[in-house]
Amino acid sequence: MSLSVILITHNEAHRLAPVLEAVSWADEIIVVDSGSTDGTPELARRYTDRVLVTSDWPGFGPQKNRALERATGDWVLSIDADELVTDALAREIQAAMAAPQADVYALPRLSYFLGRPMRHGGWWPDEVPRLFRRGKAHFSDDLVHERLVFDGPPARLKTPLLHDTMPNLDDALDKMNRYAIAGAERMRRAGRRATPLGAVLHGLWTFVRCYVLKAGFLDGAEGFILAVTNAEGTYYRYMRLWLHTRPKPQAPTPR
């Protein structure tokens, strides 16, 4: 059974090498880059000749489908540029392909925030469907928070995929802002509406859910910072939606 590893990138040169090195055992690696300016495509070509650079950014789902369309393996493993396949996970993936129990497998994902593994706050266990037979699944067309679309329940692997999502606060703030912009646009296209008060309440609820109900407080200071960051992202997503959909105020008339 052959395996295609697919991933999309944008300015990931600072962390991409170990990610690609960890899947160098795969039959092919396909990288679709959305116009990086930091040498990401050149770095990727050290590990694979299947690198495509696109001039546009259609969103996470459509971009991942572009990578999927270029896969030729019997199986596909989709990873992100901040996710690491350990040797133990590689062995489990190979064993699953050799004696498959399903067409799709979900992997537990252990995410790190500011260098700490987050085992609470709704982040663990974070089971993500990522390994699948080619032709049996595709990605949704969502701009952000895309999902893998397939029939039936997935089987589950046991070894976690390591996810170094936000190693420092600048990364956290940048990701929060990008996801708030994309999330607001997705809600606008769906015909959603928002108010400033609703934005505040959604943000407060996100903090309570992450820090209290999902026990984020057990992850120490990082758990608190993560809950605040998630709350901010929710608040800004709804505020951006309100700003996009509210009646435009009249500009003052010069006298």
Summary of the structure (lengths in Angstrom):
residues: 255
radius of gyration: 19.8
end to end distance: 75.7
largest distance: 78.8
contacts: 827
relative contact order: 0.13
helix: 40%
strand: 22%
